[in-house]
Amino acid sequence: MKKEIKIFDNPKNVKRLLRGFYLSLAVLLAADPFVHKHAEFPWAGKHQFFAAYGFVSCVLVITIAKILRFFVKRREDYYDD
């Protein structure tokens, strides 16, 4: 049987993709000071506010999910008859 080769099976392609992501991140972070923000709150117009807000929000969601896991986790055979 012939094995189907996927695009992400090649480590070189994964490195190219990550470099592209990092390059786009750097471009967006460098362009941020030159973009006018229509902020409704004073802190929303600060430099790199939305990047920091998104990072902190992501970390909080992951942390809360890990804590809630202990309350909603069931045994492996919970749904078996």
C-alpha positions in Angstrom: 0.0 0.0 0.0 1.4 3.4 -1.0 1.7 5.9 1.8 0.2 9.3 1.1 2.6 12.1 1.8 1.1 15.2 3.4 2.6 18.7 3.1 3.4 18.9 6.8 5.2 15.6 7.0 8.3 17.3 5.7 10.1 19.2 8.5 11.4 21.7 5.9 7.8 22.8 5.1 7.0 23.2 8.8 10.0 25.4 9.3 9.0 27.5 6.3 5.5 27.9 7.7 6.8 28.9 11.1 9.2 31.4 9.6 6.2 32.9 7.6 4.2 33.2 10.8 7.0 34.8 12.7 7.7 37.2 9.8 4.1 38.2 9.6 4.0 38.7 13.4 7.1 40.9 13.3 5.6 43.0 10.4 2.4 43.5 12.3 4.1 44.4 15.5 6.4 46.9 13.7 3.4 48.5 11.9 1.4 48.9 15.1 2.8 52.3 16.1 1.9 53.8 12.7 -1.7 52.7 12.7 -4.3 55.1 14.2 -6.5 53.3 16.7 -10.1 54.4 17.3 -10.0 53.6 21.0 -13.0 54.2 23.2 -10.9 53.9 26.4 -7.5 55.6 27.0 -5.6 52.3 27.6 -6.9 50.8 24.4 -4.8 53.3 22.4 -1.5 52.4 24.0 1.3 50.8 22.0 0.9 47.0 21.8 -2.2 46.9 24.0 -4.1 44.5 21.9 -1.2 42.1 21.6 -0.7 42.0 25.3 -4.5 41.8 25.9 -4.8 38.8 23.6 -1.8 37.0 25.1 -3.1 37.5 28.7 -6.6 36.4 27.6 -5.2 33.3 26.0 -3.2 32.4 29.1 -6.2 32.9 31.4 -8.5 30.8 29.2 -6.0 27.9 29.2 -5.4 28.2 33.0 -9.2 28.3 33.7 -9.7 25.3 31.5 -7.0 23.3 33.3 -8.6 24.2 36.7 -12.1 23.3 35.5 -10.9 20.0 34.1 -10.8 18.6 37.6 -14.5 19.3 38.1 -15.9 18.1 34.7 -13.5 15.2 34.1 -15.1 11.7 34.0 -13.8 8.2 34.2 -12.8 6.6 30.9 -15.7 4.2 30.9 -18.3 6.7 32.0 -20.5 6.4 28.9 -20.2 2.6 28.6 -23.3 0.5 29.4 
